[in-house]
Amino acid sequence: GAGVSQSPSNKVTEKGKDVELRCDPISGHTALYWYRQSLGQGLEFLIYFQGNSAPDKSGLPSDRFSAERTGGSVSTLTIQRTQQEDSAVYLCASSLGLAAFYEQFFGPGTRLTVL
Amino acid sequence: SQQGEEDPQALSIQEGENATMNCSYKTSINNLQWYRQNSGRGLVHLILIRSNEREKHSGRLRVTLDTSKKSSSLLITASRAADTASYFCATDVNFGNEKLTFGTGTRLTIIP
């Protein structure tokens, strides 16, 4: 079956511009996560959606970052007024339930470069 | 600060040898997971070990967990070139079920 997909795979933008990153989770997965991975680093948690519950936004680094999940499926991560330090690979993952108990399936990521 | 920290940061071994990497964490956990990341397949789940388990096997992988020392190890036996990747441990924090904290990873290189 289809895995987690993300688009675009690469995004180059100029400092100050807004960007939108998209994630299509595996059908039926109620949990969706966004992470950020800087070069040579581990994954930094950004935001988590579970079913119809309010999202856990505790990992968002600033108010320039926001995310939504429409219809319990597709999610969009928006970064406003991008800065060079936002350059990273943004990874989306989905799972059947709570992260501590279920395997997370990751998408291929979106590589964001802010010039 | 990182919940999980892998050790060593980088490891190079000959094909056929065994590879061992370690993970230390700081808080109480429900479970610990290991993931592998390479350029070809992205980030892939390898194994989940529960806090009440001490050892778990999956194919050539053997994971141990010592909750008293807050540490885990991942052993890959009879390594292959395809095992070249970065390996990350991931845990929940203080029994927080909803999200995982990942370590910075061990970069494993298998020399043919």
Backbone of each chain as ProteinMPNN parsed JSONL, in Angstrom:
{"seq_chain_A": "GAGVSQSPSNKVTEKGKDVELRCDPISGHTALYWYRQSLGQGLEFLIYFQGNSAPDKSGLPSDRFSAERTGGSVSTLTIQRTQQEDSAVYLCASSLGLAAFYEQFFGPGTRLTVL", "coords_chain_A": {"N_chain_A": [[0.817, -1.198, 0.0], [0.228, 2.385, -0.219], [2.625, 4.585, 1.108], [3.614, 7.154, 3.46], [3.43, 10.295, 2.013], [5.138, 13.221, 0.882], [5.222, 16.637, -0.091], [6.594, 19.678, -1.482], [9.466, 17.751, -2.675], [11.811, 19.085, -2.586], [12.533, 22.424, -1.683], [13.357, 25.643, -2.442], [13.74, 28.81, -1.211], [13.447, 32.355, -0.782], [14.721, 34.371, 1.845], [12.33, 35.565, 4.122], [10.087, 34.944, 2.668], [6.979, 33.075, 2.546], [6.319, 29.593, 3.121], [4.754, 26.495, 2.234], [4.363, 23.23, 3.309], [3.513, 19.928, 2.502], [1.806, 17.025, 3.706], [0.795, 13.73, 3.191], [-0.701, 11.351, 4.967], [-0.615, 7.816, 5.85], [-3.503, 6.049, 4.957], [-6.065, 5.799, 7.325], [-4.464, 6.085, 9.521], [-4.432, 7.617, 12.597], [-2.805, 9.323, 13.953], [-0.517, 11.988, 13.415], [2.611, 13.4, 12.741], [4.971, 16.062, 12.754], [8.367, 16.649, 12.132], [11.622, 18.149, 12.402], [14.757, 18.078, 10.848], [17.972, 18.962, 11.112], [21.11, 19.326, 9.368], [23.035, 16.48, 9.844], [21.991, 16.06, 12.344], [19.736, 14.88, 14.963], [16.195, 14.167, 15.114], [13.899, 16.775, 15.532], [11.083, 17.336, 17.346], [8.09, 18.834, 16.206], [5.179, 19.229, 15.929], [2.06, 17.626, 16.704], [-0.707, 15.692, 15.752], [-3.682, 14.131, 16.754], [-6.326, 12.305, 15.915], [-9.365, 13.94, 16.403], [-8.573, 15.621, 18.34], [-7.197, 18.554, 19.97], [-4.235, 19.853, 18.522], [-0.876, 19.076, 19.564], [1.259, 21.529, 20.01], [3.672, 22.003, 21.081], [6.291, 21.814, 20.249], [6.817, 23.642, 18.267], [9.003, 26.041, 16.971], [8.711, 28.825, 16.834], [6.3, 31.529, 16.526], [6.061, 31.814, 13.867], [5.684, 29.449, 12.711], [3.19, 27.153, 11.793], [0.593, 24.696, 11.682], [-1.83, 22.627, 10.136], [-4.418, 20.173, 10.016], [-6.475, 18.771, 7.821], [-9.698, 17.392, 7.749], [-8.887, 15.192, 9.152], [-6.858, 14.001, 7.769], [-4.838, 14.896, 5.378], [-2.06, 17.032, 5.991], [-0.752, 20.314, 6.473], [2.168, 22.131, 6.819], [3.082, 25.304, 7.649], [5.387, 27.866, 7.157], [6.029, 31.054, 7.988], [7.487, 34.076, 6.781], [10.198, 33.182, 6.275], [13.382, 32.234, 7.63], [16.98, 31.953, 7.492], [17.837, 30.062, 9.315], [15.787, 28.294, 9.31], [16.265, 26.445, 7.415], [16.334, 23.091, 6.638], [15.571, 19.557, 6.776], [12.268, 18.632, 6.586], [10.255, 16.395, 8.125], [7.529, 14.191, 7.95], [5.39, 12.037, 9.753], [3.259, 9.219, 10.271], [1.013, 7.292, 12.304], [-0.702, 4.501, 13.836], [-1.551, 5.115, 16.341], [-0.785, 6.296, 19.623], [2.492, 7.612, 19.987], [4.348, 6.372, 21.638], [3.701, 3.756, 21.634], [3.23, 2.756, 19.121], [4.561, 1.995, 15.916], [6.109, 4.461, 13.933], [5.557, 5.72, 10.714], [7.461, 7.101, 8.283], [7.575, 9.835, 5.973], [9.331, 10.784, 2.914], [10.383, 13.266, 3.294], [10.785, 16.876, 3.113], [13.144, 18.907, 1.742], [14.144, 21.929, 2.801], [15.477, 24.943, 1.767], [16.598, 28.003, 2.669], [17.456, 30.959, 1.292]], "CA_chain_A": [[0.0, 0.0, 0.0], [0.938, 3.642, -0.288], [3.194, 5.059, 2.355], [3.457, 8.577, 3.708], [4.037, 11.096, 0.955], [5.339, 14.628, 1.203], [5.542, 17.479, -1.242], [7.516, 19.18, -2.5], [10.616, 17.042, -2.127], [12.796, 20.14, -2.364], [11.995, 23.779, -1.789], [14.322, 26.715, -2.234], [13.0, 30.054, -1.095], [14.211, 33.506, -0.315], [14.436, 34.832, 3.204], [11.172, 36.441, 4.24], [8.924, 34.388, 1.979], [6.236, 32.02, 3.231], [6.323, 28.299, 2.439], [3.814, 25.476, 2.699], [4.815, 21.865, 3.099], [2.331, 19.08, 2.574], [1.993, 15.632, 4.109], [-0.327, 12.808, 3.046], [-0.383, 10.19, 5.814], [-1.197, 6.534, 5.467], [-4.939, 6.029, 5.209], [-6.449, 5.102, 8.542], [-3.61, 6.471, 10.645], [-5.055, 8.734, 13.293], [-1.774, 10.214, 14.494], [0.367, 12.578, 12.412], [3.678, 14.149, 13.386], [5.956, 16.805, 11.981], [9.681, 16.781, 12.737], [12.617, 18.874, 11.623], [16.08, 17.487, 10.998], [19.054, 19.757, 10.557], [22.188, 18.509, 8.819], [23.812, 15.703, 10.802], [21.374, 16.07, 13.659], [18.573, 14.034, 15.158], [14.902, 14.743, 14.773], [13.321, 17.713, 16.481], [9.625, 17.296, 17.282], [7.451, 20.122, 15.978], [3.748, 19.268, 16.224], [1.431, 16.304, 16.694], [-2.164, 15.637, 15.636], [-4.274, 12.831, 17.075], [-7.758, 12.307, 15.692], [-10.014, 15.258, 16.43], [-8.09, 16.377, 19.5], [-6.385, 19.732, 19.684], [-2.857, 19.435, 18.277], [0.196, 19.413, 20.502], [2.126, 22.448, 19.289], [4.724, 22.392, 22.019], [7.612, 21.811, 19.636], [6.993, 24.677, 17.242], [10.069, 26.921, 17.477], [8.29, 30.226, 16.92], [4.945, 31.731, 16.025], [6.071, 31.823, 12.396], [5.363, 28.087, 12.308], [1.845, 26.69, 12.104], [0.216, 23.508, 10.932], [-3.21, 22.2, 10.238], [-4.713, 18.867, 9.448], [-7.844, 18.883, 7.345], [-10.447, 16.155, 7.621], [-8.189, 14.091, 9.795], [-5.966, 13.32, 6.836], [-3.725, 15.694, 4.882], [-1.586, 18.095, 6.869], [0.106, 21.339, 5.879], [3.018, 22.897, 7.73], [3.348, 26.614, 7.055], [6.413, 28.687, 7.791], [5.919, 32.43, 7.497], [8.684, 34.94, 6.88], [11.278, 32.216, 6.502], [14.721, 32.669, 8.0], [17.99, 30.987, 7.066], [17.922, 28.969, 10.289], [14.698, 27.342, 9.053], [16.745, 25.46, 6.447], [16.396, 21.763, 7.24], [14.645, 18.592, 6.18], [11.049, 18.528, 7.372], [9.756, 15.037, 8.006], [6.197, 13.897, 8.439], [5.201, 10.632, 10.076], [1.931, 8.88, 10.761], [0.952, 6.02, 13.018], [-2.049, 4.067, 14.206], [-1.921, 5.656, 17.637], [0.198, 7.025, 20.409], [3.856, 7.399, 19.511], [5.124, 5.507, 22.517], [3.267, 2.359, 21.51], [3.049, 2.352, 17.734], [5.576, 2.336, 14.932], [5.849, 5.627, 13.101], [5.926, 5.571, 9.313], [7.943, 8.412, 7.864], [7.658, 10.217, 4.58], [10.697, 11.026, 2.43], [10.85, 14.567, 3.737], [10.94, 18.042, 2.24], [14.368, 19.649, 2.048], [13.911, 23.371, 2.657], [16.666, 25.795, 1.764], [16.258, 29.431, 2.699], [18.641, 31.721, 0.848]], "C_chain_A": [[0.847, 1.241, 0.0], [1.442, 4.02, 1.089], [2.869, 6.517, 2.565], [4.134, 9.335, 2.572], [4.12, 12.547, 1.394], [5.653, 15.386, -0.08], [5.724, 18.917, -0.803], [8.661, 18.401, -1.868], [11.742, 18.026, -1.804], [12.13, 21.494, -2.527], [13.107, 24.769, -1.477], [13.546, 28.018, -2.23], [13.92, 31.164, -0.615], [13.789, 33.884, 1.097], [13.257, 35.791, 3.192], [9.921, 35.928, 3.553], [8.248, 33.327, 2.847], [6.332, 30.729, 2.422], [5.274, 27.39, 3.067], [4.338, 24.1, 2.324], [3.633, 20.937, 3.352], [2.702, 17.655, 2.957], [0.696, 14.85, 3.901], [-0.016, 11.557, 3.854], [-0.965, 8.909, 5.229], [-2.675, 6.533, 5.865], [-5.25, 5.216, 6.463], [-5.594, 5.42, 9.74], [-4.184, 7.715, 11.299], [-4.037, 9.75, 13.789], [-0.86, 10.694, 13.374], [1.344, 13.499, 13.121], [4.5, 14.914, 12.347], [7.241, 16.906, 12.809], [10.556, 17.638, 11.825], [13.972, 18.238, 11.909], [17.1, 18.384, 10.313], [20.197, 18.833, 10.194], [22.967, 17.814, 9.923], [23.229, 15.625, 12.194], [20.238, 15.05, 13.749], [17.304, 14.758, 14.775], [14.398, 15.623, 15.906], [11.807, 17.693, 16.303], [9.067, 18.696, 17.097], [6.003, 20.135, 16.467], [3.16, 17.885, 16.018], [-0.079, 16.464, 16.629], [-2.624, 14.224, 15.991], [-5.782, 12.951, 16.918], [-8.302, 13.722, 15.636], [-9.554, 16.108, 17.603], [-7.295, 17.595, 19.062], [-4.93, 19.303, 19.499], [-1.909, 19.852, 19.398], [1.23, 20.236, 19.75], [3.396, 22.787, 20.06], [6.109, 22.464, 21.393], [7.838, 22.894, 18.603], [7.97, 25.739, 17.759], [9.684, 28.39, 17.583], [6.888, 30.35, 16.361], [4.913, 31.881, 14.506], [5.669, 30.447, 11.843], [3.921, 27.768, 12.702], [1.564, 25.46, 11.265], [-1.249, 23.241, 11.121], [-3.36, 20.828, 9.605], [-6.19, 18.871, 9.088], [-8.482, 17.508, 7.219], [-9.766, 14.951, 8.222], [-7.227, 13.366, 8.895], [-4.77, 14.202, 6.503], [-3.364, 16.793, 5.867], [-0.692, 19.048, 6.083], [0.864, 22.044, 6.989], [3.384, 24.197, 7.015], [4.41, 27.335, 7.858], [6.319, 30.076, 7.168], [7.249, 33.163, 7.683], [9.923, 34.106, 7.166], [12.612, 32.893, 6.788], [15.711, 31.591, 7.584], [18.085, 29.813, 8.038], [16.777, 27.968, 10.154], [15.127, 26.265, 8.065], [16.97, 24.126, 7.144], [15.56, 20.817, 6.375], [13.456, 18.452, 7.121], [10.409, 17.176, 7.086], [8.375, 14.92, 8.623], [6.113, 12.405, 8.722], [3.752, 10.418, 10.494], [1.984, 7.527, 11.454], [-0.489, 5.726, 13.405], [-2.498, 4.657, 15.535], [-0.764, 6.343, 18.307], [1.622, 6.616, 20.072], [4.626, 6.409, 20.359], [4.836, 4.037, 22.258], [3.187, 1.854, 20.087], [4.215, 2.831, 16.871], [5.154, 3.578, 14.162], [6.359, 5.352, 11.693], [6.26, 6.963, 8.784], [7.831, 8.604, 6.357], [9.1, 10.499, 4.197], [11.251, 12.386, 2.817], [10.796, 15.636, 2.659], [12.202, 18.765, 2.671], [14.126, 21.117, 1.758], [15.229, 24.111, 2.751], [16.212, 27.238, 1.685], [17.519, 30.227, 2.383], [18.71, 33.098, 1.494]], "O_chain_A": [[2.059, 1.167, 0.198], [0.773, 3.803, 2.099], [1.964, 7.06, 1.932], [5.277, 9.047, 2.217], [3.294, 13.034, 2.166], [6.258, 14.858, -1.013], [5.08, 19.35, 0.152], [8.806, 18.398, -0.645], [12.518, 17.82, -0.871], [11.277, 21.686, -3.394], [13.712, 24.741, -0.405], [12.778, 28.292, -3.152], [15.018, 30.923, -0.113], [12.629, 33.726, 1.477], [13.186, 36.705, 2.37], [8.82, 36.412, 3.815], [8.858, 32.761, 3.754], [6.416, 30.762, 1.195], [4.951, 27.496, 4.25], [4.704, 23.844, 1.177], [2.858, 21.133, 4.288], [3.761, 17.147, 2.588], [-0.366, 15.254, 4.373], [0.851, 10.776, 3.462], [-1.705, 8.929, 4.245], [-3.041, 6.96, 6.96], [-4.764, 4.098, 6.636], [-5.948, 5.068, 10.865], [-4.395, 8.736, 10.645], [-4.376, 10.911, 14.017], [-0.474, 9.921, 12.497], [0.96, 14.28, 13.991], [4.689, 14.461, 11.219], [7.214, 17.203, 14.003], [10.265, 17.821, 10.643], [14.294, 17.906, 13.05], [17.09, 18.541, 9.092], [20.253, 17.692, 10.654], [23.495, 18.462, 10.827], [23.895, 15.174, 13.125], [19.838, 14.446, 12.754], [17.343, 15.835, 14.181], [14.466, 15.258, 17.079], [11.306, 18.002, 15.222], [9.514, 19.639, 17.75], [5.637, 20.949, 17.315], [3.69, 17.076, 15.256], [-0.661, 17.269, 17.357], [-2.014, 13.241, 15.568], [-6.439, 13.628, 17.709], [-7.781, 14.584, 14.928], [-10.085, 17.194, 17.833], [-6.79, 17.663, 17.941], [-4.443, 18.462, 20.255], [-2.126, 20.853, 20.081], [1.99, 19.7, 18.943], [4.102, 23.74, 19.73], [7.005, 23.104, 21.943], [8.956, 23.046, 18.11], [7.788, 26.273, 18.853], [10.29, 29.126, 18.362], [6.347, 29.401, 15.794], [3.842, 32.058, 13.925], [5.356, 30.308, 10.66], [3.489, 28.078, 13.812], [2.226, 25.219, 10.256], [-1.835, 23.589, 12.146], [-2.55, 20.394, 8.786], [-7.05, 18.964, 9.964], [-7.895, 16.582, 6.66], [-10.042, 13.815, 7.837], [-6.812, 12.247, 9.196], [-3.801, 14.251, 7.26], [-4.231, 17.402, 6.492], [0.022, 18.649, 5.162], [0.277, 22.495, 7.972], [3.928, 24.179, 5.911], [4.341, 27.404, 9.085], [6.509, 30.242, 5.963], [8.013, 32.896, 8.611], [10.605, 34.302, 8.172], [12.922, 33.963, 6.264], [15.325, 30.445, 7.35], [18.381, 28.692, 7.626], [16.785, 26.92, 10.8], [14.422, 25.27, 7.895], [17.709, 24.045, 8.125], [14.937, 21.22, 5.393], [13.623, 18.186, 8.311], [10.068, 16.863, 5.946], [8.097, 15.481, 9.682], [6.706, 11.6, 8.003], [3.103, 11.328, 11.008], [2.887, 6.724, 11.217], [-1.368, 6.582, 13.314], [-3.694, 4.695, 15.826], [0.121, 6.898, 17.656], [1.922, 5.435, 19.894], [5.474, 5.681, 19.844], [5.632, 3.17, 22.619], [3.086, 0.648, 19.862], [4.768, 3.912, 17.071], [3.99, 3.727, 13.787], [7.453, 4.82, 11.507], [5.438, 7.878, 8.836], [7.973, 7.661, 5.578], [9.992, 10.461, 5.045], [12.45, 12.634, 2.686], [10.766, 15.344, 1.464], [12.324, 19.187, 3.821], [13.927, 21.506, 0.607], [15.997, 23.928, 3.695], [15.524, 27.637, 0.746], [18.511, 30.172, 3.11], [19.64, 33.859, 1.227]]}, "seq_chain_B": "SQQGEEDPQALSIQEGENATMNCSYKTSINNLQWYRQNSGRGLVHLILIRSNEREKHSGRLRVTLDTSKKSSSLLITASRAADTASYFCATDVNFGNEKLTFGTGTRLTIIP", "coords_chain_B": {"N_chain_B": [[17.725, 19.758, 25.836], [18.889, 16.576, 24.658], [16.819, 13.708, 24.907], [17.507, 11.1, 24.278], [20.699, 9.777, 23.745], [23.018, 8.666, 21.48], [25.698, 6.354, 21.257], [28.588, 4.932, 19.83], [29.163, 8.127, 18.133], [29.903, 7.72, 15.542], [30.687, 4.834, 13.602], [32.716, 2.439, 12.114], [32.958, -0.597, 10.456], [34.102, -3.825, 9.299], [32.512, -5.635, 6.702], [30.418, -8.285, 7.66], [31.242, -8.364, 10.264], [30.107, -7.789, 13.675], [28.011, -5.137, 14.833], [27.7, -2.807, 17.39], [25.723, -0.482, 19.036], [24.906, 2.125, 21.312], [22.426, 3.566, 23.493], [21.526, 6.16, 25.601], [19.243, 7.459, 27.978], [17.164, 9.849, 29.756], [14.845, 10.043, 31.341], [11.955, 8.419, 32.857], [10.398, 5.856, 30.949], [7.933, 4.526, 28.636], [8.327, 2.84, 26.447], [11.008, 1.955, 24.194], [12.317, 2.781, 21.08], [13.982, 1.832, 18.063], [15.287, 3.298, 15.15], [16.19, 3.416, 11.695], [18.036, 5.269, 9.325], [18.629, 5.893, 6.024], [19.881, 7.046, 2.847], [18.493, 5.88, 0.803], [16.05, 4.67, 1.687], [14.989, 6.367, 3.517], [13.681, 7.173, 6.779], [13.209, 4.493, 8.879], [11.342, 2.315, 10.898], [12.734, 0.019, 13.206], [12.608, -1.65, 15.554], [10.704, -2.136, 18.538], [10.946, -1.968, 21.987], [9.57, -2.836, 25.027], [9.187, -1.317, 28.259], [9.148, -3.22, 30.217], [10.503, -5.299, 29.186], [13.575, -7.005, 28.593], [15.171, -7.869, 26.59], [15.144, -8.173, 23.051], [14.578, -9.667, 19.883], [15.011, -9.399, 16.35], [15.3, -10.753, 13.413], [18.511, -10.158, 12.28], [18.93, -8.361, 14.258], [19.43, -7.382, 17.61], [18.151, -6.179, 20.529], [18.693, -4.67, 23.637], [17.512, -3.654, 26.861], [18.004, -1.714, 29.66], [16.5, -0.576, 32.247], [17.212, 0.326, 34.731], [19.665, 1.475, 34.396], [19.004, 3.211, 32.517], [19.442, 2.773, 29.738], [20.047, 1.464, 26.445], [20.905, -1.019, 24.024], [21.788, -1.682, 20.649], [22.38, -4.359, 18.641], [23.776, -5.428, 15.691], [24.12, -8.229, 13.868], [26.47, -10.048, 11.817], [27.085, -8.076, 9.747], [26.078, -6.194, 6.833], [26.685, -4.55, 3.684], [24.436, -3.071, 3.107], [23.538, -2.306, 5.549], [24.674, 0.049, 6.175], [24.067, 3.149, 7.48], [22.34, 5.679, 9.414], [21.56, 5.316, 12.814], [18.99, 5.633, 15.114], [17.824, 6.057, 18.432], [14.673, 6.25, 20.083], [12.467, 7.656, 22.408], [9.618, 7.953, 24.593], [8.911, 10.576, 26.932], [9.103, 10.755, 30.384], [6.894, 9.038, 30.7], [5.194, 10.138, 28.88], [2.939, 9.647, 26.451], [2.438, 10.554, 23.909], [4.366, 11.562, 22.146], [7.599, 11.164, 20.635], [11.036, 11.416, 21.529], [13.962, 11.859, 19.815], [17.323, 10.635, 19.59], [20.633, 11.84, 18.667], [21.851, 10.095, 16.982], [23.758, 7.301, 15.618], [26.224, 6.998, 13.26], [26.672, 4.496, 11.088], [29.016, 2.742, 9.227], [29.569, 0.288, 6.885], [32.189, -1.521, 5.751], [32.985, -2.874, 2.691]], "CA_chain_B": [[18.736, 18.717, 25.765], [18.387, 15.362, 24.066], [16.416, 12.634, 25.8], [18.33, 9.956, 23.947], [21.996, 10.062, 23.144], [23.623, 7.436, 20.999], [27.148, 6.235, 21.393], [29.367, 6.11, 19.44], [28.56, 8.982, 17.114], [30.214, 7.104, 14.253], [31.268, 3.504, 13.737], [33.039, 1.794, 10.845], [33.375, -1.984, 10.656], [34.173, -4.635, 8.097], [31.329, -6.439, 6.405], [30.457, -9.585, 8.331], [31.426, -8.17, 11.702], [28.944, -7.316, 14.424], [28.03, -3.718, 15.201], [26.939, -2.495, 18.602], [25.58, 0.936, 19.355], [24.244, 2.302, 22.592], [21.568, 4.727, 23.665], [21.207, 6.484, 26.987], [18.15, 8.406, 28.087], [17.216, 10.539, 31.038], [13.636, 9.988, 32.155], [11.204, 7.172, 32.792], [9.821, 5.649, 29.623], [7.056, 3.386, 28.399], [8.982, 1.973, 25.48], [12.11, 2.53, 23.454], [12.299, 2.318, 19.696], [15.152, 2.091, 17.221], [14.992, 3.618, 13.757], [17.336, 3.49, 10.79], [17.86, 6.262, 8.274], [19.618, 5.961, 4.952], [19.438, 7.909, 1.753], [17.621, 5.157, -0.106], [14.736, 4.341, 2.23], [14.517, 7.321, 4.526], [13.672, 6.772, 8.187], [12.412, 3.279, 8.98], [11.268, 1.704, 12.227], [13.369, -1.291, 13.289], [12.163, -2.502, 16.645], [10.199, -1.488, 19.743], [11.101, -2.793, 23.179], [8.776, -2.267, 26.109], [9.982, -1.052, 29.461], [9.211, -4.428, 31.049], [11.291, -6.291, 28.47], [15.014, -6.809, 28.752], [15.857, -8.2, 25.341], [14.229, -8.484, 21.965], [15.288, -10.011, 18.657], [14.3, -9.316, 15.088], [16.28, -11.09, 12.387], [19.894, -9.96, 12.711], [18.954, -7.307, 15.265], [19.177, -7.73, 19.01], [18.06, -4.968, 21.344], [18.576, -4.854, 25.082], [17.062, -2.47, 27.586], [18.282, -1.73, 31.097], [15.82, 0.619, 32.753], [17.901, 0.827, 35.928], [20.76, 2.309, 33.899], [18.444, 4.087, 31.489], [20.253, 2.576, 28.536], [19.668, 0.405, 25.514], [21.901, -1.281, 22.994], [21.349, -2.32, 19.408], [23.426, -5.193, 18.05], [23.52, -5.934, 14.344], [25.068, -9.312, 13.632], [26.817, -10.384, 10.427], [26.716, -6.851, 9.048], [26.095, -6.154, 5.365], [26.853, -3.188, 3.169], [23.144, -2.392, 3.154], [23.297, -1.811, 6.913], [25.231, 1.404, 6.28], [22.953, 4.066, 7.748], [22.336, 6.266, 10.755], [20.641, 4.607, 13.696], [18.483, 6.515, 16.16], [16.882, 5.56, 19.425], [13.599, 7.204, 20.336], [11.695, 7.311, 23.596], [8.729, 8.952, 25.153], [9.555, 11.264, 28.048], [8.3, 10.775, 31.613], [5.655, 8.321, 30.421], [4.341, 10.876, 27.961], [2.716, 8.673, 25.389], [2.04, 11.089, 22.614], [5.423, 11.922, 21.214], [8.907, 10.576, 20.832], [12.23, 12.237, 21.44], [15.009, 11.107, 19.134], [18.709, 10.989, 19.822], [21.356, 12.423, 17.539], [22.167, 9.023, 16.053], [25.071, 6.703, 15.354], [26.451, 6.801, 11.833], [27.342, 3.206, 10.89], [29.529, 2.485, 7.881], [30.028, -1.082, 6.687], [33.224, -1.523, 4.715], [32.898, -4.159, 1.969]], "C_chain_B": [[18.087, 17.44, 25.232], [17.941, 14.386, 25.144], [17.291, 11.434, 25.563], [19.632, 10.389, 23.322], [22.644, 8.751, 22.761], [25.144, 7.505, 21.127], [27.58, 4.949, 20.701], [28.625, 6.978, 18.435], [28.774, 8.391, 15.731], [30.944, 5.792, 14.491], [31.504, 2.938, 12.347], [33.543, 0.391, 11.133], [33.43, -2.698, 9.316], [32.875, -5.423, 7.932], [31.489, -7.811, 7.043], [30.664, -9.484, 9.823], [30.111, -7.739, 12.351], [29.117, -5.85, 14.786], [27.165, -3.511, 16.431], [26.906, -0.991, 18.81], [24.675, 1.069, 20.574], [23.423, 3.577, 22.628], [21.346, 4.94, 25.156], [20.111, 7.538, 26.997], [18.023, 8.876, 29.528], [16.0, 10.341, 31.932], [13.01, 8.605, 32.109], [10.515, 7.065, 31.435], [8.813, 4.516, 29.643], [7.776, 2.351, 27.536], [10.156, 2.708, 24.854], [12.093, 1.924, 22.056], [13.632, 2.644, 19.03], [14.687, 2.297, 15.783], [16.3, 3.677, 12.981], [17.025, 4.514, 9.695], [18.99, 6.141, 7.283], [19.019, 6.716, 3.779], [18.439, 7.202, 0.857], [16.2, 4.985, 0.412], [14.252, 5.326, 3.273], [14.578, 6.729, 5.92], [12.697, 5.614, 8.363], [12.48, 2.724, 10.394], [11.905, 0.324, 12.198], [12.719, -2.175, 14.349], [11.671, -1.642, 17.805], [10.376, -2.445, 20.898], [10.373, -2.09, 24.32], [9.616, -2.15, 27.376], [10.075, -2.266, 30.374], [9.937, -5.577, 30.347], [12.77, -5.986, 28.638], [15.765, -7.056, 27.448], [14.808, -8.54, 24.293], [15.044, -8.724, 20.7], [14.379, -9.791, 17.456], [15.316, -9.556, 13.981], [17.69, -10.979, 12.92], [20.03, -8.88, 13.788], [18.668, -7.873, 16.646], [19.221, -6.44, 19.815], [17.96, -5.367, 22.801], [18.14, -3.543, 25.711], [17.344, -2.673, 29.062], [17.683, -0.452, 31.685], [16.492, 1.164, 34.002], [19.057, 1.741, 35.543], [20.279, 3.306, 32.845], [19.288, 3.997, 30.215], [19.727, 1.41, 27.726], [20.822, 0.19, 24.555], [21.246, -1.972, 21.816], [22.544, -3.057, 18.831], [22.952, -5.65, 16.685], [24.565, -7.012, 14.08], [25.299, -9.509, 12.137], [26.473, -9.225, 9.494], [26.901, -6.979, 7.525], [26.254, -4.709, 4.921], [25.56, -2.391, 3.267], [22.789, -1.882, 4.548], [23.886, -0.421, 7.126], [24.099, 2.409, 6.375], [23.225, 4.774, 9.067], [21.249, 5.591, 11.577], [20.279, 5.515, 14.87], [17.649, 5.733, 17.169], [15.855, 6.659, 19.691], [12.789, 6.728, 21.536], [10.621, 8.354, 23.85], [9.429, 9.523, 26.385], [8.617, 11.275, 29.242], [6.912, 10.181, 31.397], [4.678, 9.135, 29.565], [4.154, 10.08, 26.691], [2.706, 9.249, 23.994], [3.17, 11.349, 21.651], [6.735, 11.289, 21.624], [9.985, 11.646, 20.778], [13.339, 11.367, 20.876], [16.385, 11.579, 19.576], [19.346, 11.536, 18.567], [21.9, 11.364, 16.594], [23.598, 8.539, 16.062], [25.171, 6.476, 13.859], [27.284, 5.546, 11.662], [27.756, 3.062, 9.433], [30.064, 1.069, 7.831], [30.986, -1.079, 5.507], [33.214, -2.875, 4.011], [34.235, -4.894, 1.953]], "O_chain_B": [[16.876, 17.256, 25.347], [18.601, 14.248, 26.174], [17.77, 10.808, 26.509], [19.657, 11.272, 22.464], [22.804, 7.849, 23.582], [25.756, 8.573, 21.104], [26.968, 3.916, 20.969], [27.566, 6.591, 17.943], [27.93, 8.542, 14.848], [31.712, 5.651, 15.443], [30.609, 2.951, 11.502], [34.444, 0.202, 11.95], [32.871, -2.229, 8.324], [32.237, -5.817, 8.908], [32.557, -8.421, 6.975], [30.31, -10.396, 10.571], [29.146, -7.378, 11.676], [30.232, -5.382, 15.017], [26.032, -3.987, 16.496], [27.936, -0.319, 18.765], [23.803, 0.235, 20.824], [23.686, 4.532, 21.898], [21.017, 4.003, 25.883], [20.063, 8.405, 26.125], [18.699, 8.358, 30.417], [16.107, 10.458, 33.153], [13.49, 7.724, 31.396], [10.105, 8.069, 30.852], [8.825, 3.663, 30.53], [7.822, 1.163, 27.855], [10.278, 3.928, 24.97], [11.884, 0.724, 21.878], [14.311, 3.605, 19.392], [13.825, 1.58, 15.273], [17.364, 3.951, 13.535], [15.898, 4.606, 9.211], [20.162, 6.267, 7.638], [17.819, 6.985, 3.73], [17.619, 7.856, 0.213], [15.244, 5.14, -0.348], [13.188, 5.123, 3.859], [15.426, 5.884, 6.209], [11.514, 5.73, 8.042], [13.548, 2.672, 11.004], [11.655, -0.459, 11.282], [12.329, -3.309, 14.071], [12.175, -0.54, 18.022], [9.997, -3.612, 20.803], [10.55, -0.892, 24.54], [10.638, -2.822, 27.521], [10.973, -2.344, 31.213], [9.977, -6.695, 30.859], [13.159, -4.83, 28.806], [16.853, -6.522, 27.232], [13.753, -9.103, 24.586], [16.064, -8.073, 20.47], [13.163, -9.967, 17.526], [16.102, -8.668, 13.649], [18.036, -11.632, 13.905], [21.145, -8.532, 14.178], [17.793, -8.719, 16.827], [20.208, -5.705, 19.781], [17.228, -6.292, 23.155], [18.369, -2.465, 25.162], [16.965, -3.691, 29.642], [18.291, 0.616, 31.624], [16.355, 2.35, 34.306], [19.391, 2.672, 36.276], [21.048, 4.132, 32.351], [19.776, 5.0, 29.694], [19.064, 0.507, 28.236], [21.617, 1.096, 24.303], [20.29, -2.734, 21.961], [23.588, -2.461, 18.566], [21.856, -6.193, 16.544], [25.763, -6.73, 14.072], [24.448, -9.185, 11.308], [25.673, -9.373, 8.571], [27.731, -7.737, 7.023], [25.994, -3.774, 5.678], [25.585, -1.18, 3.484], [21.842, -1.112, 4.705], [23.624, 0.215, 8.146], [23.271, 2.514, 5.47], [24.216, 4.499, 9.744], [20.153, 5.33, 11.083], [21.15, 6.086, 15.527], [16.866, 4.857, 16.799], [16.143, 7.846, 19.539], [12.468, 5.545, 21.656], [10.709, 9.489, 23.381], [10.445, 8.983, 26.823], [7.481, 11.74, 29.145], [5.903, 10.729, 31.84], [3.481, 8.849, 29.535], [5.105, 9.863, 25.939], [2.935, 8.54, 23.014], [2.952, 11.357, 20.44], [6.952, 10.93, 22.782], [9.858, 12.647, 20.073], [13.621, 10.283, 21.387], [16.591, 12.751, 19.891], [18.693, 11.68, 17.533], [22.367, 11.699, 15.505], [24.52, 9.253, 16.454], [24.306, 5.836, 13.261], [28.456, 5.516, 12.037], [26.946, 3.239, 8.523], [30.913, 0.69, 8.638], [30.625, -0.679, 4.4], [33.411, -3.909, 4.65], [34.333, -5.984, 1.39]]}, "name": "protein", "num_of_chains": 2, "seq": "GAGVSQSPSNKVTEKGKDVELRCDPISGHTALYWYRQSLGQGLEFLIYFQGNSAPDKSGLPSDRFSAERTGGSVSTLTIQRTQQEDSAVYLCASSLGLAAFYEQFFGPGTRLTVLSQQGEEDPQALSIQEGENATMNCSYKTSINNLQWYRQNSGRGLVHLILIRSNEREKHSGRLRVTLDTSKKSSSLLITASRAADTASYFCATDVNFGNEKLTFGTGTRLTIIP"}
